[in-house]
Amino acid sequence: MNYRRLGASDLVVSEIAFGSWLTFSSGARKKDAIACVHRALHRGITLFDTANVYGLGKAEKALGEALRGVPRDRYVLATKLYFPMSDIDRGLSCAQVHKQIDASLERLQVPYVDLYQCHRYDERTPLEETMRALTEVVRAGKARYIGFSEWPIDRIEAALAMPGVEKFVSSQPQYSLLHRGPERELLPLCARAGISQIVWSPLAQGLLTGKYLPGAPLPANSRAGNLSLKNYITTDWFKPRLLKAIQELKPLAAEAGLTLAQFALAWVLRQPNVAAAIIGATRAEQIDENVAASGHALPTEIAQRAEAIIDTAS
């Protein structure tokens, strides 16, 4: 495993991070989730990402249980707030920031998190109020640093220009070979401001593993084949020409000595502003495969050929 510094902070994180959105949100799968955390630690993963809304607290509880007894300096813990936790609890107001950090710390069974992230931007709350509250959380020792996910560019710039408040060190965007929007404005801005990316969905909801074949039925055990997850799938990506193009990436991955999933992760990690790519896993062998992408210097020429294949099909 290779490691990178997170923005202008003193946090050093593993290039592959472990996420807890789907696996940890189901109480029935908690045993498997905890086993995967232990395998991740064994394979050198140090960054664990969660959110209060995942399973309405279930993910944080399971992650806290999995990390119980692990020396606190062996891992970097990140959580998020914004989405509704009840009919009255949502957003980034001062009251919510303080209420949600305390609830998260209790579920995670830790005195502080390393990274506290705004899951989205809150249009209902003045930015000054949010930044002041986040600053209070850091200065109270409940979080070491702050970050954001999928914020508008102008709101990021406004937060960075605000005097007397803590500065963001991380951004959590969707970024993959199929979703390259952050390259236009977000990555250049963050590179200038000392903010690193912790990328979600680097495998494009599993499409970049190559398991979805053009013209074939959806695998029953896949996210796309799970009716309860249909709302979280980007249906445009399932067009036959794009599925065919993804299959055309396999020879390039083989040329680089990688599986297709490893290739997709290595492509994301070519970007110097990316500190880590978040993976999810339900089985230990998935972690083993994904970790092998760390430290692999993907040749520029192969990466560009892959981009051309996807651009032609998109």
URKANOR-V560506 format. One record per residue. N is the residue number from 1. PHI is phi in radians with two decimals (999 if undefined). PSI is psi as a letter, one per 40 degrees, with the letter a starting at -180 (* if undefined). Layout:
N/PHI/PSI, N/PHI/PSI
//
This chain:
1/999/h, 2/-1.73/i, 3/-2.29/i, 4/-2.37/i, 5/-1.33/i, 6/-1.59/h, 7/0.95/b, 8/-1.58/e, 9/-1.47/i, 10/-1.77/e, 11/-1.40/h, 12/-2.00/h, 13/-2.15/i, 14/-1.22/i, 15/-1.08/d, 16/-1.83/h, 17/-1.87/i, 18/-1.90/h, 19/-1.74/i, 20/-2.32/f, 21/-1.18/c, 22/-1.50/d, 23/-1.06/d, 24/-1.50/e, 25/-1.33/e, 26/-1.76/h, 27/-1.06/d, 28/-1.17/d, 29/-1.84/e, 30/-1.06/d, 31/-1.05/d, 32/-1.13/d, 33/-1.08/d, 34/-1.13/d, 35/-1.09/d, 36/-1.19/d, 37/-1.07/d, 38/-1.14/d, 39/-1.17/d, 40/-1.05/d, 41/-1.06/d, 42/-1.07/d, 43/-1.55/e, 44/1.68/e, 45/-1.25/h, 46/-2.06/e, 47/-1.73/h, 48/-2.09/h, 49/-2.01/h, 50/-2.54/a, 51/-2.77/i, 52/-1.08/d, 53/-1.36/e, 54/-1.15/h, 55/1.14/f, 56/0.85/f, 57/1.76/e, 58/-1.11/d, 59/-1.14/d, 60/-1.10/d, 61/-1.09/d, 62/-1.15/d, 63/-1.16/d, 64/-1.05/d, 65/-1.15/d, 66/-1.14/d, 67/-1.62/e, 68/-1.05/h, 69/1.57/e, 70/-1.42/h, 71/-0.91/h, 72/-1.07/d, 73/-1.47/e, 74/-1.56/e, 75/-2.52/i, 76/-1.93/h, 77/-1.93/h, 78/-2.19/h, 79/-2.36/i, 80/-2.48/i, 81/-2.47/i, 82/2.71/d, 83/-1.19/i, 84/-1.05/h, 85/-1.81/e, 86/-2.85/a, 87/-1.12/d, 88/-2.03/e, 89/-1.85/h, 90/-2.90/i, 91/1.55/a, 92/-2.17/f, 93/-1.19/i, 94/-1.02/d, 95/-1.09/d, 96/-1.22/d, 97/-0.99/d, 98/-1.24/d, 99/-1.16/d, 100/-1.30/d, 101/-1.14/d, 102/-1.13/d, 103/-1.15/d, 104/-1.13/d, 105/-1.08/d, 106/-1.14/d, 107/-1.18/d, 108/-1.37/e, 109/1.08/f, 110/-2.34/i, 111/-1.42/e, 112/-2.77/i, 113/-1.89/i, 114/-1.35/d, 115/-2.47/h, 116/-1.98/h, 117/-2.05/i, 118/-1.47/h, 119/-1.12/d, 120/-2.66/i, 121/-1.52/i, 122/-1.77/h, 123/-1.20/e, 124/-1.51/e, 125/-2.07/h, 126/-0.99/h, 127/-0.99/d, 128/-1.03/d, 129/-1.16/d, 130/-1.09/d, 131/-1.15/d, 132/-1.13/d, 133/-1.15/d, 134/-1.07/d, 135/-1.11/d, 136/-1.10/d, 137/-1.11/d, 138/-1.13/d, 139/-1.29/e, 140/-1.50/e, 141/1.42/e, 142/-1.56/e, 143/-2.54/i, 144/-1.51/d, 145/-2.50/i, 146/-2.19/i, 147/-2.60/a, 148/-2.50/i, 149/-2.36/h, 150/1.02/f, 151/-1.51/i, 152/-1.08/i, 153/-1.00/d, 154/-1.16/d, 155/-1.31/d, 156/-1.10/d, 157/-1.07/d, 158/-1.13/d, 159/-1.14/d, 160/-1.16/d, 161/-1.48/e, 162/-1.34/h, 163/-1.37/i, 164/1.31/e, 165/-2.19/i, 166/-1.14/i, 167/-1.76/i, 168/-1.15/i, 169/-2.06/e, 170/-2.47/i, 171/-2.27/i, 172/-2.14/g, 173/-1.79/i, 174/-1.31/h, 175/-2.72/h, 176/-2.89/i, 177/-1.02/d, 178/-1.66/e, 179/-2.45/g, 180/-1.89/e, 181/-0.91/d, 182/-1.02/d, 183/-1.14/d, 184/-1.21/d, 185/-2.20/d, 186/-1.11/d, 187/-1.10/d, 188/-1.07/d, 189/-1.08/d, 190/-1.16/d, 191/-1.08/d, 192/-1.25/d, 193/-1.71/e, 194/1.30/f, 195/-2.06/h, 196/-1.78/i, 197/-1.66/h, 198/-1.99/h, 199/-1.44/h, 200/-1.83/i, 201/0.97/f, 202/-1.17/e, 203/-1.71/e, 204/0.91/f, 205/1.02/f, 206/1.61/e, 207/-1.10/d, 208/-1.43/e, 209/-1.54/e, 210/1.44/e, 211/-1.39/e, 212/-1.69/h, 213/-1.79/h, 214/-1.06/h, 215/1.42/e, 216/-1.79/i, 217/-1.08/i, 218/-1.20/h, 219/-1.00/h, 220/-1.09/d, 221/-1.66/e, 222/-1.67/i, 223/-1.08/d, 224/-1.17/d, 225/-1.51/e, 226/-1.67/h, 227/-1.03/d, 228/-1.23/e, 229/-1.93/e, 230/-1.00/d, 231/-1.21/e, 232/-1.80/e, 233/-1.88/h, 234/-1.47/g, 235/-1.14/d, 236/-1.05/d, 237/-1.29/e, 238/-1.65/e, 239/-1.18/h, 240/-0.93/d, 241/-1.18/d, 242/-1.33/d, 243/-1.07/d, 244/-1.14/d, 245/-1.08/d, 246/-1.08/d, 247/-1.10/d, 248/-1.24/e, 249/-1.37/e, 250/-1.03/d, 251/-1.09/d, 252/-1.18/d, 253/-1.07/d, 254/-1.09/d, 255/-1.05/d, 256/-1.51/e, 257/1.34/f, 258/-2.27/i, 259/-1.30/i, 260/-1.12/d, 261/-1.08/d, 262/-1.09/d, 263/-1.06/d, 264/-1.10/d, 265/-1.21/d, 266/-1.11/d, 267/-1.09/d, 268/-1.10/d, 269/-1.31/e, 270/-1.15/d, 271/-1.32/h, 272/-1.12/d, 273/-1.42/e, 274/-1.55/h, 275/-1.55/d, 276/-2.73/i, 277/-2.03/h, 278/-1.47/h, 279/-2.01/i, 280/-2.09/i, 281/-2.73/i, 282/-1.94/e, 283/-2.39/i, 284/-1.04/d, 285/-1.16/d, 286/-1.16/d, 287/-1.11/d, 288/-1.00/d, 289/-1.12/d, 290/-1.20/d, 291/-1.06/d, 292/-1.14/e, 293/-1.34/e, 294/-1.16/h, 295/1.37/e, 296/-1.57/h, 297/-1.40/g, 298/-1.25/h, 299/-1.03/h, 300/-1.01/d, 301/-1.11/d, 302/-1.23/d, 303/-1.07/d, 304/-1.17/d, 305/-1.12/d, 306/-1.12/d, 307/-1.08/d, 308/-1.14/d, 309/-1.09/d, 310/-1.22/d, 311/-1.07/d, 312/-1.15/d, 313/-1.55/e, 314/-1.39/*
//
